[in-house]
Amino acid sequence: MSANNLILVPIDFTEKSMLALEQAKVLAKITKSDIMMLNVIQLDNRAFSFIQSIFTEAENSEMIKKIEKGVRDKMNQIIESCSDDNIDIKGMISHGRVYEKIIEVSKSLNCNFIVIGANDADESREKNILGTNASRIVQMSDIPVLTVNSKLMKELKRIILPLDLTKETAQKVARAIKFAQFTNAEIKVVSALLSDDQKVKNKLNAQMNVVYRFINENYGNVSAEFVYGNNEDDTVAGLLMKYAVDNDGDVIMIMTQQEKALLQFFLGSTAMDIVYNSSIPVLSSVPKEINKVNYR
């Protein structure tokens, strides 16, 4: 298994996590990567705590061994079923809080991507499944996270790149170019406007022009446009998701803001709205300070 090109796929054998695995296989072929499946057994939830309280330590130990064996058997079945895909797939088991272990393993294995199934906000609140951890994983990960809800990215022909007035725009552009270079995909730069404020329009238009020129000069295969709505009927996330569908986007690339101490606010942000509700896969990453990209 390659040490430098590895995709981590958290898997709990639900429909969404199996969909994430299918997406990871496509991404692995595009990026020439291997796949590591990860199942996290969380022993400190209510169900396990109650069970452990009524059995002896030896009985609990035996139960955990049986659970691990069942997980390994399922993983081996999946690996066997993927033997014709020409992708190196392995599996591992860890114990702890799901999102914490996913982040920890992604760092220890030096992964390039995490691929997860994301459930919409209402479903995630009702069910204790992998989707409930999606926001934390997206928010905490140092590497890009590809979330998939219903539609797979079967190929990489068109990247939807939303722009706003944040300072992380340079990073969005650099990462979009890097990702697009795998297949010479088209980058469609888009800004959504709900306001009639001319100052906002002017700033976005100036930024759009600069970004377009930078991508065109350093990569090519780019287009740029605005989409318009109003505050009463539309949201920025809704306009962007509709644009992505209408323009046959394969993936939407976003930056999640550094609101790590404000989880509730983060969950209501445009970024998380897109992660939860986009039918098209979303590639997201937390912005970092960079010095190498300067297109201003």
C-alpha positions, 0 to 999 in steps of 0.5 A, a space after each residue: 500500500 502506498 505511503 504517499 497516496 492514501 484515501 481514508 474511508 470511515 465505514 460503519 456498513 450503513 448505506 451512506 458509508 458504502 456509498 462513500 466507499 464507492 466514491 473513494 474507489 473513483 477518487 482512487 483511480 483519478 488520483 492513483 491512490 490506495 484505500 484504507 477502510 476504518 471502522 471505529 468501535 465507540 465503547 463509551 456510548 449509552 448502549 455499550 455502557 449499559 451492556 458493559 455494566 451488566 457483564 463481567 470484565 471477561 465477558 465484555 472482553 469476549 464480546 468486544 473480540 466477537 464484534 471485532 471479528 464480525 467487523 473484520 469478516 465484513 471488511 474482508 468480504 468487501 475487499 474480496 468483492 473489490 478484487 477486480 477494481 485494481 485498487 489496493 484496499 485494506 481495512 483497520 479497526 480502532 476504538 474511541 470517539 468516531 470523529 476523533 479517531 478518524 482525524 487521528 488515523 488520517 494524520 498517522 497514516 498521512 492520508 491525502 483525502 478522507 471520504 465520508 457519507 454525509 446525512 442531511 441535518 434533520 436525519 443526522 439529528 435523529 440517527 446516531 450514525 456516521 453522518 452525525 460526525 460529518 460536520 466535526 470531521 470536515 471542520 477538524 481535518 487538516 486534509 481535504 474531505 470529500 462528502 457524498 450524499 446521493 450522487 457519485 462523482 463518477 469522473 472529474 470533468 467539471 469543478 464548481 468553485 464558489 467565490 466570496 470575499 474571504 481571505 481564503 480565496 487564494 487557497 481555494 484557487 490553488 487547491 482547485 488548480 491542483 485538483 483539476 490537474 489530475 484530469 485537466 478538468 474545467 474549473 467553473 468559478 461562480 459567485 452568488 449574489 443576494 444583495 443589490 449593494 453595488 459595493 459588494 457587486 463591484 468587489 466580487 466582480 473585481 475579485 472574479 476577474 482577478 481569479 479568472 485571469 490567474 487560473 487562465 494564465 496558470 492552468 487554463 480551462 476556466 469559466 466564470 459567472 455570477 448567479 443572482 437571487 434575493 434574500 426573501 426566496 433564496 440562500 447562497 448555498 441554494 443558488 450554488 447547489 442549483 448552479 452545480 446541478 444545472 451545469 453538470 458539476 462533478 464536485 463542489 470545492 469549498 473552504 470551511 471557515 475557522 469557526 472551531 469554537 462555534 460548532 452551532 454557528 458552523 452547522 448553520 453556515 453556507 459551507 455546512 448547508 452545502 455539505 449536508 444538502 448537496 446532491 453533488 459530492 463536496 470537497 472541503 478543507 479548512 483554510 491554512 496560512 499560505 505564502 506561496 500563492 499570490 495572485 493579487 
